[in-house]
Structures are given as C-alpha cells and as structure tokens.
Amino acid sequence: MSSNLLSAADFSAPSILLHGGVDYQMYQSFRDQLVIAPTEGLVTVELSTLGGDPEVARMMGEDIRFHSETEPQRRFVFLGKAAIYSAGTTFMSFFARENRYLTRGTRLMIHERLLTKTIQISGPLTTCIPAFKATLNEIEASIAIQNEGFANLVHGSKVALDEVTRRAPENWYVEANEALELGLIEGIL
C-alpha cells in the first residue's frame, strides 16, 4: 500500500454521494454533484448499488477519467459501500487502482454483459443475412467494450484478464478483503 493511504475521516463528507440503480437519474445526480465538488484536493465519490446500465456507468467513468487527466490538482477517490455490483464495478474501474476503497464487508460483483434479443426473419433470403450480421456485430462490440472494462479493473492488480473473463460468466463475487489481497483496491475502511 502507498503512503497516501486514506482514512475513514477522509470520506466523512463525500463530495459525490450515489446510491441505487445506475441509470440516467443517477447520472444527472452525479453531474450535479460533480459541478459543485471541490476544485482542488480530494474529491470523494461514495457509491452503493446493485447494478444497472453499464453504458451509464461508462459515461460517469469517462467523466472521472477526463477530470482526473485534465485537473491534476484534484484527486478523485472511490468508496464502495455494502454492494458494488455489475455497473457499479464498471464505474469503479475508471478510478486509478490507488484511488479505490471499500468499506468492510463490501462485495464487488463482476459479470458479463447480458443480452436478450429476438431476431425476426421475414422476407427474401438475401435480406435475412444482414439481421444476423447486425446482431453478431452488436455482440462482438459489446464483448470488446466489456473486456476493456475488465482490463481497466485489473490494471495494476494481481488478477489476470483471463481470470476475470473466465469467472465473469458465473457472477464473480469478491469480498473487500479478497479485493485488497488481489490488488483491485487500495484499502478497506
């Protein structure tokens, strides 16, 4: 662990407090709080979620990445409480590993993206092929996006990308102490 290890006191008044489903309402709350967050020093982001929309998580994460890169006077730090499932773990992955914290007993849940889709085939045979190709392209693009997120999550940790892709289809639950041992987070509060 680094010498910049934060304590519970550093998180006593989170700059950005989020809870519930990761959706557009959470994104609006996140953006509203980001605007009034400190312009220098620690910007603490506290989250508890059972998951939600992975694209919303990526939008919030890209905001964190952008501000972290363009505003070096601010240190964006993540604190996960109780449950950080699915899209919440995606969001956490956008924070530098040394800026990720969990409270005792918090669980991360890592899984693959889900797809439910029905393909309707109707018409001349040559017009049926594009529908299949479009769905295949959607699946392949989603897998690539998912794996980018997995790579962000494990960057700088003891976990290989292959392990995440092997365990994710089964909903991999990682308790805070295990997350620390694996190097996925910096500390436990």
CORMO-V697202 format. One record per helix or strand of 3 or more residues. SS is the DSSP state (~ for helix, > for strand). FROM is the first residue (numbers start at 1). TO is the last residue. If there is no record, write none. Layout:
ss=SS from=FROM to=TO
ss=SS from=FROM to=TO
This chain:
ss=~ from=8 to=11
ss=> from=16 to=19
ss=~ from=24 to=36
ss=> from=41 to=49
ss=~ from=54 to=70
ss=> from=74 to=85
ss=~ from=87 to=92
ss=~ from=97 to=99
ss=> from=100 to=102
ss=> from=107 to=110
ss=~ from=125 to=154
ss=~ from=161 to=170
ss=> from=172 to=175
ss=~ from=176 to=181
